[in-house]
Amino acid sequence: MDLAYLRAHPQHLPTFLTHQRIRETPVGGGVCQASRLTLDDGSSLFAKTWPSDPAPEGMFAAEAAGLAWLREAGSVPVPEVLVALPDLLAMEWIEPGEPSAAAAERFGHDLAGLHRAGADAFGAGWAGYIGPLRLDNTPETGAWGSWFAARRLLPYLRTSSDRGALSAADVAVVEQVINTIESYGGQEPPARIHGDLWPGNLLWGADGRGWLVDPAAHGGHRETDLATLALFGGVPHLDRILAAYQEVWPLAEGWRARVPLHQLHLLLVHTAAFGGGYRSAVRATADTVLRG
């Protein structure tokens, strides 16, 4: 199988893998099993499968739709999806490189361009996933704050509470954030965002650019992507990314104070998916939001 054959017959990829007709090398892949596939013409692909069968319904379709939508903007580089099947996703292989100040500045410019491509509404036209969890992408054209509270905070707060990852006191603090969310400002039209842009989902390529992978793409608030880049140790050269971003599309007044609010969604996803190990981060972030 070469790349031309694969483009013409993407449905045949699982059969070739089952019969070991393609060289497969395991690589890191987060919640999925991931591998590098080497085709007969020397081309490489990045492939993802779910650790057990079947994969969650619609998960790979959601990722493929998000990648294509981000790629349409023609700003930040996004891998091309070559195979999107219910239990398998394969895309072009991006040769990894090292982060540099120059790459960070270009990424900041590119990310602003992506966000400016916009969206018709908050949410998306497909059912979403974030990590292993479903993501409610029901489109809405009202205010961002109420949409963010209902679609991005409350569902994962409930799941976190139900599984015992947060205490009653923790839940009460986050509920206070939800109930007062309109007071935090940041009202902007929907931007075209990655939606799960923690540092692990920014791939530094050997071409000197930052590539977007593993999106939970939707129409959202542009500050969300920038805020989550600072999570879990932060992306390299974040200051250069932010400065370059502001050269293209300056952020609204008070954006720094809103960083914890935007981070709260992804932290609640972690308590919902992975348990109480992230409880202290959720509580500290919610407390920071309330302190203003």
C-alpha positions, 0 to 999 in steps of 0.5 A: 500500500502506498499513499496514492492507493490509501487515498483511493481506498482508505477503508482498506487500511485496517485489513492491511494492518491486520495482515501486517502488510504495513510497518507499525511502530508504537508512539505516544498517544494519550488516551488512545493507542497511537502508532507510526505507519510506514507505507511502501513508498516511504510515506509515514502516517500517524494512526490512532485506535481505541484501546478496546473495541469498539471505540466510543461512538463518533469519537474519531469522526468528531476529531476528523471534523474538527481537524478539517474545520481548523485546517480550512482556516489556512492559518495554523498548520493542521495535519491532513486526515487521510483515513477516518473510520469508526475505530481508526483515524490516520493522518499525515505524519508530522516530523517533530522538532524543537520549540524555538522563539521564532517558531513560537512567534509564528505560532502566535501570529498563526493562532490569531489568524485561526481565531479570526476565521470565526464560527457561526455560533458557539459550539459546532455542527457535529457532536464533540469529544474532549479526551474520552468524554463527550462534549456538548457542541449544541450551537447557540448564538447568545452570550458566551458566558451562559453558553460556557457555563451550561456546555463547558462547566456544568456537565463536567462539574456534575460528572466530577461530583458523581464520581466523588472527585470533588467534595461538596464544598468544591462543587459549591465554589464552582457553582458560584462561578457558574451562577456569576459568570456574566460578571467576568466580562470577555464578551466576544463573537465566536472564534474558531478555536482548538478547544483543548489546547493544553501544551501536549496538543501543540506539536512543534514540527521540524519545519519550524512551525507549531502544529495543532493536534487532538482538537475539541474544535468548536466556536468558542472564546479565543481566550480559552485557547490562550489560557489553556496553553499555560496549564500543566507547566505551560508551553515553551516560549508562551510569552513570545506566543502571547506577544505575537498574538497581540500584534495581530489581534490585541486581546480585550482589557482584563484578559489576564484576570479571566485566564483562570475562568477559561482554564476551569473547563479543562481542569473539570474535564480532568476530574471528570475523566481521571478523578480526584488527583486534579481536585486541588487544581479545580478548587484553587482555580475556582477560588482565584476566579471568585477573588477576581 
